[in-house]
Amino acid sequence: MLKRIVITLAVSSGVLFMQNADAVWEYAHKPFSGKYVIYGGFLDEPRAPSPGDIRIAFDLTGAPAEEMFNAIGPDLEGQVCPERSIRVRQRDMLLCRYRPKDGYWCNFGFDLSTGLSIGGVIGGAACQN
């Protein structure tokens, strides 16, 4: 009888824990710092923005970049960068990198004339800096 009570309590506790597991996470905006550039043209030939030709590229580092890197895994297949310790992850136009000596970095952009997502870096930029 005692065994049955203990099992029932354990199962009930497990169910209660599972129901409240989401309660630990809280939707909250967090502060961060980063860099951005507003430009016209394309990244390989930027120029001053003009009406109908205005884009923005963002560089994020630190905690938000680490969270993004972890969320979009896994690493790209094959050796992307000559330096073997650099890990690169990409989903569509979002590019993130981890380099042991300087941490996490993510880059993305938007075409402000259309609202569409665009890349925020060109070529092998994930391997540089």
N, C-alpha and C positions, 0 to 999 in steps of 0.2 A: 504494500500500500504506500509506504514511504517513497519507494522508488517511482511509483506512478505520479505522486505529487511533485517530486523533484523534476521529473521529465516534463510535466505539464508547466511548471514554473519556468523551466529553461526555455521551452518552446514559446511561451507567452512573452518572456523577456526578449527573446530574439525577434519576435514579430513586432513588439513595441519599439525595439531599437531600429529595425528596418523602416518603420513608419516615420521615425523622428530623424533618420539619417540626413534627410534633405534640410531639416531645420538648422543644421550646423552651418550650412552655406548661406551667405547673405548677399543679396544683390546690392552692391554698394560701389559707387564710382570711387576710384582711387586716384590720387594725384600722381603725375609722372612728368618727366621732362624729356624733351627730344629736340630734334631739329627738323626743319622743313624748308622747302624752297618752292616759290611760285614762279612759273616760267611759261614761255610760249615755245612753239616749235617742238622739237623732240629732244630727248636726253643727250643724244650724240651731237646735236647742233642746237643748243638752247638759244633763245633770244627773248627779248622783252615781251611780256604777255600783251595781248590785244583782245578786243571783244571777239568772242567766238574761238579764240586760240589761247586758252589759259589752263594750265595744269598745275598740280601740286604733288610733290614727292615728300614722304615722311621717312625719317630715320628714328627708330626707337632703340634704346639700350636698357640695360638693367632688368628689373623685375617684370615689366610688361613684355619685353622681348623674350625673356626666359619662358614666361607662361605661354606666349604665342608659339615659340619653338617647340615646346613640349606638346602643345595641342595639335600641331599640324604634322607631327612625325609620320612615318619614319624618315631617316636620312635618305637623300637621293642615292640611287644605285650607282655603283662604280666610284672611282676616284674623281671627284669634281675639281678639287684644288691640288696644286702640286705639293703644298704643305699638308702632309697626311693627318695632322691633328685637327684640321678644320673640318667641321661637320656642317653640311648644308641641307636645309629642308625647304621645299617649295610647294605651294598649292596655288595653282593658277598664277596670279600676278603678285602674290605675297611671297617674299623671299626672306628666309631667316638663316642666320649663321651662328655657330658657336666656335670660338677660338679660345683655347685655354688661357692665353696671355691677356686677352681683353674682354672675355665674356660673351654675352649674347647681343645680337644686333638683328633687327628686322627692318625691312624696307618695303614700302608699297606706295601707290599713288592713285590719283583720280584725275580724270579729265573734267575740269569744273564747268566746261561748256555743255557736257552731256551727262555728267554724273557717273560715267562708266569707270570701272576700276582699270588702272593701267599699271605697268611696272614702274618701280621707282628707281631702278638702277639699270645699267646696260652691261652687256658682256660679262666678263669675269670679275665684276665688282665685289662679289661675295668673297673672293679670294684675296682681295687687296685691303688696304687701309692699315 
